[in-house]
């Protein structure tokens, strides 16, 4: 399904819903292409077929944006990880851009060039050095003519603002998302003030990604919106939460949970959880709605299906999915046929199948 490509701001300014893609890093780790602990994206060079396939799954599920698989691809992070010895950051960035563009052009998706937090910032807070890392990545993305930029997964508003300031020199649209809770960033800056700082730095789109579940992330974005309103500033809102339940809503999110990173499956969102999330995000005034780590293609399809009336179409992947379980009407068992209705899935309280497991855990950061 191909549609006319239009700029991200043109879509958002028109009030359209933009569906983001899902989580690349965690999904590729589970598939055997990313090393946990390092979380670096050399698979774009070593296993392009795996990255291409995941992009394609998100596109079929309805994603309007494909993000380059360049998480943790700053030169300092690659050097620190020790996991990449014969591949340069430039090679990864260029390959990731090519893969995202190749798949995006199979439909009408846009390509977002992505930068993320750097070890350099935590080591020395040297603005010039940190900005030089972002500029190097930006220049490599610009050679590949990406459609816009996203600065994502920042724990400190200061570093995120530095990234935005650099990316804004490109003349392209810049989105910025922070992996923060309603408590604010790691320096204690409240979400509303984080948003103000990002917009003043030049961000056109602001919000949150990763670390916490949809409930917590929607709460945080609402606080960001309130901060912008108090400051008399405007920006489009964006949300790409974690695909796991984190009712603990702790400061550092899922990385402090005892299940991180190898036993998170028990916390996974169902597709019906994602229907609820998409609707709540939309009603909160958020128009760029996607997912981060733990969000698989069927989760992105759930966003597309929940907002099908607002978007005016269903994605290709819905050809293999009956809305609200409608295809179950053909099942041979009557109790399964009885589940072919929205009310059943909306009101289901899923069992974990683990009698001795608690419903919540004590995060290491508390």
MARNU-769860 format. One line per 5 residues: number of its first residue (from 1); their letters; for each residue x, y, z of C-alpha. Coordinates in steps of 0.2 Angstrom, whole numbers. Layout:
! residues N
NUM> a> X,Y,Z ~ ...
//
This chain:
! residues 366
1> xxxxx> 0,0,0 ~ 8,16,-6 ~ 2,34,-1 ~ 9,51,-6 ~ 24,55,5
6> xxxxx> 22,71,15 ~ 33,80,28 ~ 31,75,46 ~ 26,92,51 ~ 13,94,37
11> xxxxx> 5,78,43 ~ 5,84,61 ~ 0,101,57 ~ -16,94,48 ~ -20,85,64
16> xxxxx> -17,68,57 ~ -11,53,67 ~ 7,48,64 ~ 10,30,69 ~ 28,27,74
21> xxxxx> 37,10,73 ~ 41,-2,87 ~ 57,-7,97 ~ 72,-13,86 ~ 85,-16,100
26> xxxxx> 76,-28,111 ~ 67,-37,97 ~ 84,-40,88 ~ 92,-46,104 ~ 78,-59,106
31> xxxxx> 81,-64,88 ~ 100,-66,90 ~ 107,-51,82 ~ 110,-38,96 ~ 121,-42,111
36> xxxxx> 113,-37,128 ~ 123,-26,139 ~ 131,-18,124 ~ 115,-14,114 ~ 124,-8,99
41> xxxxx> 117,-8,81 ~ 131,-17,71 ~ 118,-29,64 ~ 114,-15,51 ~ 130,-20,43
46> xxxxx> 133,-38,49 ~ 115,-44,47 ~ 105,-32,36 ~ 92,-45,31 ~ 87,-45,50
51> xxxxx> 85,-27,51 ~ 76,-25,34 ~ 64,-39,40 ~ 59,-30,56 ~ 57,-13,47
56> xxxxx> 46,-22,34 ~ 35,-29,48 ~ 33,-12,56 ~ 28,-5,39 ~ 15,-18,36
61> xxxxx> 8,-15,53 ~ 5,3,48 ~ 20,13,54 ~ 21,30,45 ~ 39,32,51
66> xxxxx> 54,20,51 ~ 68,25,63 ~ 86,21,58 ~ 93,7,68 ~ 107,18,75
71> xxxxx> 103,17,94 ~ 119,19,104 ~ 129,22,88 ~ 140,37,94 ~ 158,34,92
76> xxxxx> 161,34,111 ~ 148,21,114 ~ 155,9,101 ~ 172,11,107 ~ 167,9,125
81> xxxxx> 156,-7,122 ~ 171,-16,114 ~ 158,-26,104 ~ 162,-18,87 ~ 181,-19,82
86> xxxxx> 180,-20,63 ~ 165,-9,59 ~ 165,10,60 ~ 150,20,67 ~ 150,28,49
91> xxxxx> 147,11,41 ~ 133,7,53 ~ 125,24,51 ~ 125,23,32 ~ 119,5,31
96> xxxxx> 105,9,44 ~ 99,24,33 ~ 100,13,17 ~ 89,-1,25 ~ 76,11,32
101> xxxxx> 75,20,16 ~ 73,4,6 ~ 59,-2,16 ~ 51,15,18 ~ 50,17,0
106> xxxxx> 40,1,-2 ~ 26,11,6 ~ 25,29,10 ~ 34,30,27 ~ 46,43,32
111> xxxxx> 64,39,38 ~ 69,47,54 ~ 88,48,58 ~ 90,44,76 ~ 103,49,89
116> xxxxx> 103,44,108 ~ 112,48,124 ~ 131,47,125 ~ 143,40,138 ~ 153,56,135
121> xxxxx> 140,66,143 ~ 140,57,159 ~ 159,56,159 ~ 164,74,158 ~ 148,85,153
126> xxxxx> 159,93,140 ~ 147,102,128 ~ 158,104,114 ~ 164,86,114 ~ 146,79,116
131> xxxxx> 139,90,102 ~ 154,85,90 ~ 148,67,92 ~ 130,72,87 ~ 136,82,73
136> xxxxx> 146,68,66 ~ 130,57,66 ~ 120,71,59 ~ 132,74,44 ~ 131,55,40
141> xxxxx> 112,55,40 ~ 111,71,29 ~ 122,62,16 ~ 108,49,15 ~ 94,63,15
146> xxxxx> 84,56,29 ~ 67,65,31 ~ 68,72,49 ~ 78,69,65 ~ 73,61,82
151> xxxxx> 84,63,97 ~ 78,49,108 ~ 82,40,125 ~ 89,55,135 ~ 89,54,153
156> xxxxx> 95,72,155 ~ 86,87,147 ~ 103,96,146 ~ 110,83,134 ~ 94,81,125
161> xxxxx> 94,100,122 ~ 112,99,115 ~ 107,86,103 ~ 92,96,97 ~ 103,112,95
166> xxxxx> 115,102,84 ~ 101,93,74 ~ 92,109,71 ~ 107,116,61 ~ 102,104,47
171> xxxxx> 86,114,43 ~ 76,98,45 ~ 62,94,58 ~ 68,88,75 ~ 58,77,87
176> xxxxx> 65,74,104 ~ 60,61,117 ~ 66,58,134 ~ 66,41,144 ~ 59,49,160
181> xxxxx> 46,46,172 ~ 33,58,179 ~ 46,62,192 ~ 57,71,179 ~ 74,69,172
186> xxxxx> 89,62,182 ~ 94,79,188 ~ 77,82,195 ~ 70,93,182 ~ 51,91,180
191> xxxxx> 44,85,164 ~ 36,102,160 ~ 53,111,162 ~ 61,97,151 ~ 49,100,137
196> xxxxx> 51,119,138 ~ 70,117,137 ~ 68,106,122 ~ 57,117,113 ~ 68,132,116
201> xxxxx> 82,122,109 ~ 72,120,93 ~ 62,104,95 ~ 47,104,84 ~ 40,88,92
206> xxxxx> 43,83,110 ~ 38,68,121 ~ 44,52,129 ~ 50,35,124 ~ 55,19,132
211> xxxxx> 59,15,151 ~ 40,15,157 ~ 24,8,151 ~ 10,18,142 ~ 1,23,158
216> xxxxx> 16,32,165 ~ 22,39,148 ~ 5,47,145 ~ 5,54,162 ~ 23,61,158
221> xxxxx> 18,69,141 ~ 3,77,149 ~ 15,85,162 ~ 26,91,147 ~ 11,98,138
226> xxxxx> 6,108,154 ~ 23,115,155 ~ 23,121,138 ~ 6,129,140 ~ 12,138,156
231> xxxxx> 27,144,146 ~ 17,150,131 ~ 26,138,119 ~ 19,125,107 ~ 25,109,100
236> xxxxx> 18,93,93 ~ 17,79,106 ~ 25,61,104 ~ 25,45,114 ~ 34,29,111
241> xxxxx> 33,19,128 ~ 39,3,134 ~ 30,-13,128 ~ 29,-20,146 ~ 19,-16,161
246> xxxxx> 28,-5,174 ~ 16,-1,187 ~ 30,3,199 ~ 32,19,189 ~ 50,21,197
251> xxxxx> 63,35,192 ~ 74,24,181 ~ 60,13,174 ~ 62,-5,168 ~ 81,-6,169
256> xxxxx> 79,-6,188 ~ 67,-20,188 ~ 73,-38,193 ~ 67,-45,177 ~ 77,-33,166
261> xxxxx> 83,-38,153 ~ 80,-57,151 ~ 64,-60,160 ~ 52,-46,154 ~ 41,-57,144
266> xxxxx> 29,-59,159 ~ 26,-41,159 ~ 22,-39,140 ~ 8,-29,134 ~ -6,-38,125
271> xxxxx> -13,-31,109 ~ -28,-26,118 ~ -18,-16,131 ~ -11,-7,116 ~ -28,-3,109
276> xxxxx> -32,6,126 ~ -15,15,125 ~ -18,21,108 ~ -35,28,112 ~ -29,36,128
281> xxxxx> -14,44,120 ~ -25,51,106 ~ -38,58,118 ~ -23,66,128 ~ -20,76,112
286> xxxxx> -4,66,107 ~ -4,63,88 ~ 13,54,85 ~ 10,37,93 ~ 22,23,92
291> xxxxx> 31,11,103 ~ 49,7,109 ~ 57,-8,117 ~ 45,-23,118 ~ 33,-16,105
296> xxxxx> 32,-29,91 ~ 23,-27,74 ~ 7,-34,81 ~ 7,-20,94 ~ 10,-7,80
301> xxxxx> -5,-15,71 ~ -16,-13,86 ~ -12,6,86 ~ -17,7,68 ~ -32,-3,70
306> xxxxx> -38,7,86 ~ -36,23,76 ~ -42,17,59 ~ -57,29,59 ~ -45,44,63
311> xxxxx> -33,38,50 ~ -46,32,37 ~ -38,15,33 ~ -31,-1,39 ~ -13,-7,37
316> xxxxx> -9,-22,26 ~ -6,-33,41 ~ -24,-32,46 ~ -28,-43,31 ~ -22,-57,42
321> xxxxx> -31,-51,58 ~ -50,-50,62 ~ -54,-34,71 ~ -57,-39,90 ~ -56,-57,86
326> xxxxx> -69,-58,73 ~ -61,-72,63 ~ -63,-83,78 ~ -82,-85,73 ~ -76,-99,61
331> xxxxx> -68,-109,76 ~ -74,-126,79 ~ -75,-124,98 ~ -90,-114,104 ~ -81,-107,119
336> xxxxx> -68,-100,107 ~ -82,-93,95 ~ -89,-84,109 ~ -73,-74,111 ~ -76,-66,93
341> xxxxx> -81,-50,101 ~ -74,-34,107 ~ -82,-35,125 ~ -73,-51,129 ~ -56,-44,125
346> xxxxx> -58,-27,132 ~ -64,-35,149 ~ -52,-49,150 ~ -40,-50,165 ~ -26,-61,158
351> xxxxx> -18,-74,170 ~ 0,-75,171 ~ 1,-94,174 ~ 14,-91,187 ~ 5,-95,204
356> xxxxx> 20,-90,215 ~ 25,-74,206 ~ 20,-56,213 ~ 11,-44,202 ~ 24,-30,206
361> xxxxx> 43,-30,211 ~ 54,-19,221 ~ 65,-8,209 ~ 84,-7,212 ~ 83,12,212
366> x> 71,13,227
//
